[in-house]
Amino acid sequence: MGEVYFRKRDFTAAASHFERAYAMEPKALYLAALAWTLYMDPQRKAEMPRAKQMMADAIKADPNCDRAHYQL
């Protein structure tokens, strides 16, 4: 659902879904998706450094996470 909301540019709902997914199953893919959502949200530009760090953390957690590499 996070992807659906992201495509609709409803970044708040998308972030909520990605946070929930990551809490249930801490996969690098979900962390990278959450980071990208924070990065793309114009209301959360102040969190850009945090988003970049989250993407780097996703790569550390799973060096094969294509999404994290691409977004970073």
Backbone as CSV, one residue per row, in Angstrom:
resi,resn,N_x,N_y,N_z,CA_x,CA_y,CA_z,C_x,C_y,C_z
1,MET,0.823,-1.204,0.000,0.000,0.000,0.000,0.864,1.264,0.000
2,GLY,2.038,1.176,0.589,2.922,2.332,0.601,3.246,2.811,-0.796
3,GLU,3.478,1.880,-1.711,3.777,2.234,-3.102,2.588,2.932,-3.756
4,VAL,1.386,2.459,-3.465,0.186,3.067,-4.043,0.060,4.511,-3.585
5,TYR,0.200,4.736,-2.297,0.107,6.095,-1.776,1.251,6.968,-2.268
6,PHE,2.429,6.388,-2.413,3.560,7.150,-2.920,3.270,7.649,-4.337
7,ARG,2.735,6.778,-5.182,2.412,7.168,-6.567,1.338,8.246,-6.605
8,LYS,0.465,8.249,-5.613,-0.573,9.285,-5.524,-0.024,10.565,-4.901
9,ARG,1.235,10.525,-4.504,1.930,11.639,-3.852,1.331,11.964,-2.478
10,ASP,0.747,10.951,-1.838,0.273,11.076,-0.459,1.405,10.528,0.415
11,PHE,2.398,11.367,0.618,3.618,10.925,1.286,3.406,10.572,2.746
12,THR,2.474,11.231,3.406,2.207,10.931,4.811,1.665,9.513,4.962
13,ALA,0.688,9.155,4.140,0.120,7.804,4.200,1.160,6.771,3.769
14,ALA,1.935,7.091,2.745,2.966,6.161,2.271,3.985,5.896,3.371
15,ALA,4.451,6.956,4.018,5.435,6.798,5.092,4.867,5.940,6.217
16,SER,3.612,6.153,6.544,2.974,5.369,7.597,2.972,3.876,7.243
17,HIS,2.653,3.560,6.011,2.636,2.156,5.583,4.038,1.552,5.569
18,PHE,5.016,2.305,5.089,6.379,1.791,5.072,6.939,1.619,6.491
19,GLU,6.598,2.540,7.391,7.032,2.412,8.786,6.439,1.154,9.417
20,ARG,5.164,0.920,9.152,4.497,-0.263,9.688,5.113,-1.546,9.117
21,ALA,5.380,-1.539,7.813,5.980,-2.716,7.175,7.360,-2.992,7.760
22,TYR,8.150,-1.933,7.962,9.498,-2.104,8.512,9.447,-2.574,9.964
23,ALA,8.463,-2.101,10.720,8.321,-2.533,12.116,7.950,-4.009,12.197
24,MET,7.120,-4.469,11.260,6.694,-5.868,11.268,7.791,-6.798,10.764
25,GLU,8.529,-6.338,9.762,9.596,-7.148,9.179,10.713,-6.204,8.732
26,PRO,11.757,-6.055,9.533,12.795,-5.063,9.237,13.682,-5.426,8.030
27,LYS,13.123,-5.239,6.854,13.860,-5.478,5.612,14.453,-4.164,5.110
28,ALA,15.606,-4.266,4.492,16.256,-3.087,3.932,15.370,-2.420,2.884
29,LEU,14.619,-3.204,2.154,13.730,-2.675,1.120,12.708,-1.701,1.713
30,TYR,12.126,-2.055,2.843,11.132,-1.186,3.477,11.781,0.080,4.037
31,LEU,12.972,-0.064,4.580,13.683,1.095,5.102,14.047,2.050,3.968
32,ALA,14.503,1.505,2.850,14.841,2.337,1.697,13.600,3.034,1.143
33,ALA,12.481,2.332,1.106,11.236,2.932,0.619,10.784,4.062,1.540
34,LEU,10.896,3.847,2.831,10.545,4.894,3.790,11.463,6.096,3.611
35,ALA,12.741,5.851,3.471,13.699,6.940,3.292,13.391,7.742,2.035
36,TRP,13.070,7.057,0.948,12.763,7.742,-0.302,11.482,8.570,-0.171
37,THR,10.524,8.049,0.576,9.282,8.785,0.802,9.562,10.066,1.581
38,LEU,10.388,9.980,2.611,10.751,11.170,3.382,11.496,12.170,2.506
39,TYR,12.389,11.663,1.684,13.203,12.508,0.813,12.339,13.256,-0.208
40,MET,11.329,12.597,-0.743,10.500,13.177,-1.796,9.377,14.079,-1.266
41,ASP,9.070,13.991,0.008,7.983,14.774,0.595,8.414,16.236,0.750
42,PRO,7.771,17.159,0.030,8.178,18.564,0.126,7.967,19.165,1.520
43,GLN,7.087,18.564,2.304,6.828,19.061,3.651,7.914,18.625,4.643
44,ARG,8.756,17.678,4.242,9.748,17.121,5.165,11.173,17.314,4.655
45,LYS,11.423,18.391,3.940,12.755,18.635,3.379,13.815,18.746,4.476
46,ALA,13.428,19.142,5.657,14.381,19.252,6.766,14.909,17.874,7.182
47,GLU,14.189,16.817,6.816,14.596,15.463,7.181,15.456,14.792,6.108
48,MET,15.908,15.551,5.130,16.708,14.990,4.048,17.973,14.276,4.549
49,PRO,18.737,14.859,5.479,19.913,14.128,5.978,19.550,12.800,6.649
50,ARG,18.438,12.804,7.370,17.968,11.563,8.010,17.603,10.526,6.950
51,ALA,16.950,10.964,5.886,16.567,10.046,4.807,17.803,9.441,4.150
52,LYS,18.808,10.260,3.908,20.052,9.752,3.300,20.728,8.743,4.220
53,GLN,20.704,9.004,5.521,21.294,8.069,6.474,20.521,6.763,6.499
54,MET,19.200,6.843,6.400,18.377,5.638,6.377,18.694,4.792,5.143
55,MET,18.924,5.449,4.005,19.291,4.715,2.794,20.643,4.021,2.966
56,ALA,21.582,4.728,3.581,22.893,4.129,3.853,22.756,2.954,4.820
57,ASP,21.887,3.090,5.808,21.641,1.998,6.756,21.021,0.789,6.053
58,ALA,20.150,1.059,5.085,19.539,-0.030,4.323,20.606,-0.796,3.542
59,ILE,21.566,-0.075,2.978,22.658,-0.727,2.238,23.525,-1.547,3.181
60,LYS,23.775,-1.020,4.376,24.563,-1.773,5.359,23.826,-3.049,5.770
61,ALA,22.514,-2.944,5.933,21.718,-4.104,6.345,21.649,-5.154,5.243
62,ASP,21.571,-4.703,4.003,21.496,-5.619,2.861,22.257,-5.002,1.688
63,PRO,23.509,-5.373,1.514,24.313,-4.805,0.420,23.746,-5.091,-0.968
64,ASN,22.810,-6.013,-1.069,22.207,-6.346,-2.356,20.871,-5.643,-2.591
65,CYS,20.523,-4.696,-1.753,19.257,-3.976,-1.895,19.387,-2.966,-3.034
66,ASP,18.863,-3.347,-4.190,18.963,-2.500,-5.372,18.303,-1.134,-5.186
67,ARG,17.163,-1.136,-4.543,16.426,0.107,-4.342,17.250,1.127,-3.542
68,ALA,17.878,0.666,-2.487,18.681,1.574,-1.656,19.864,2.128,-2.448
69,HIS,20.521,1.285,-3.227,21.652,1.735,-4.045,21.182,2.774,-5.069
70,TYR,20.089,2.488,-5.731,19.573,3.378,-6.766,19.185,4.739,-6.175
71,GLN,18.471,4.728,-5.068,17.986,5.959,-4.471,19.100,6.779,-3.842
72,LEU,20.081,6.119,-3.299,21.176,6.849,-2.654,22.013,7.538,-3.697
